[in-house]
Amino acid sequence: MTRSVLVALLPKILRSESCRPRDLARLKDEYKLGRTLASPAVVTQLDLATFNGRPALEIEDFGGIPIEQLVGAQSRNDGACSVPCR
């Protein structure tokens, strides 16, 4: 019996108009490196794919807060931006 597991993912997509060979190489390196790291502090790299004909890195959606929301909340408080880390 085969089971399917649904995982929320976020695509990191290269821009087609500015995609250079070194950008694609960097995306591939990021994927390879990410696959070798096993830590709860590292986002899981799921796959290299294409999205609308553009290279994309699929990463697991870890359910975090968007940086825009975090920065916006901080800037409304005191103008400083502190990003929590573990």
C-alpha contacts under 8 A as a table, 3 or more apart, distances in Angstrom:
res1	aa1	res2	aa2	distance
7	V	60	E	7.02
7	V	61	D	7.78
8	A	60	E	6.11
8	A	61	D	5.26
9	L	58	E	6.24
9	L	59	I	5.48
9	L	60	E	4.45
9	L	61	D	4.62
10	L	58	E	5.79
10	L	59	I	5.28
10	L	60	E	6.09
10	L	61	D	5.52
11	P	56	A	6.06
11	P	57	L	5.63
11	P	58	E	4.56
11	P	59	I	6.25
12	K	56	A	5.33
12	K	57	L	4.98
12	K	58	E	6.28
12	K	59	I	7.47
13	I	51	F	7.21
13	I	54	R	6.73
13	I	55	P	5.99
13	I	56	A	4.26
13	I	57	L	6.49
14	L	18	S	7.95
14	L	19	C	6.23
14	L	23	D	7.80
14	L	24	L	7.87
14	L	54	R	6.32
14	L	55	P	5.76
14	L	56	A	6.23
15	R	18	S	5.59
15	R	19	C	5.65
15	R	54	R	7.08
16	S	19	C	5.18
16	S	54	R	5.99
19	C	23	D	6.02
19	C	24	L	7.05
20	R	23	D	5.17
20	R	24	L	6.62
21	P	24	L	5.22
21	P	25	A	6.22
22	R	25	A	4.89
22	R	26	R	6.03
23	D	26	R	5.06
23	D	27	L	6.24
24	L	27	L	5.07
24	L	28	K	6.28
24	L	55	P	7.29
25	A	28	K	5.11
25	A	29	D	6.14
26	R	29	D	4.98
26	R	30	E	6.03
27	L	30	E	5.03
27	L	31	Y	6.26
27	L	56	A	7.96
27	L	57	L	6.98
28	K	31	Y	5.07
28	K	32	K	6.24
28	K	48	L	7.44
29	D	32	K	5.06
29	D	33	L	6.00
30	E	33	L	5.22
30	E	34	G	5.89
31	Y	34	G	5.12
31	Y	35	R	6.15
31	Y	45	Q	6.02
31	Y	47	D	7.44
31	Y	48	L	7.09
31	Y	57	L	7.01
32	K	35	R	5.26
32	K	36	T	6.62
33	L	36	T	5.32
33	L	37	L	6.66
34	G	37	L	5.39
34	G	42	V	7.55
34	G	43	V	7.55
34	G	44	T	6.69
34	G	45	Q	5.62
35	R	38	A	7.61
35	R	44	T	7.08
35	R	45	Q	5.84
35	R	46	L	7.96
37	L	42	V	7.13
38	A	42	V	7.13
39	S	42	V	5.40
40	P	43	V	7.42
41	A	86	R	7.75
43	V	59	I	6.73
43	V	60	E	6.38
43	V	62	F	7.11
44	T	59	I	5.75
44	T	60	E	5.37
45	Q	57	L	7.42
45	Q	58	E	6.27
45	Q	59	I	4.58
45	Q	60	E	6.47
46	L	57	L	7.63
46	L	58	E	5.33
46	L	59	I	5.26
46	L	60	E	6.50
47	D	57	L	6.04
47	D	58	E	5.14
47	D	59	I	7.25
48	L	55	P	7.47
48	L	56	A	5.92
48	L	57	L	4.75
48	L	58	E	6.18
49	A	55	P	6.06
49	A	56	A	5.16
49	A	57	L	6.22
49	A	58	E	7.12
50	T	53	G	5.52
50	T	54	R	5.13
50	T	55	P	4.52
50	T	56	A	5.16
51	F	54	R	5.14
51	F	55	P	6.41
51	F	56	A	6.16
61	D	64	G	7.78
65	I	69	Q	6.79
65	I	70	L	6.67
66	P	69	Q	5.32
66	P	70	L	6.41
67	I	70	L	4.94
67	I	71	V	5.90
68	E	71	V	5.24
68	E	72	G	5.87
69	Q	72	G	5.07
69	Q	73	A	6.09
70	L	73	A	5.23
70	L	74	Q	6.23
70	L	83	V	7.80
71	V	74	Q	5.07
71	V	75	S	5.99
71	V	81	C	5.94
72	G	75	S	5.21
72	G	76	R	6.26
73	A	76	R	5.38
73	A	77	N	6.59
74	Q	77	N	5.21
74	Q	78	D	6.52
74	Q	79	G	6.31
74	Q	80	A	6.09
74	Q	81	C	5.43
74	Q	82	S	7.32
75	S	78	D	5.74
75	S	79	G	4.01
75	S	80	A	5.86
75	S	81	C	6.57
76	R	79	G	6.34
77	N	80	A	7.80
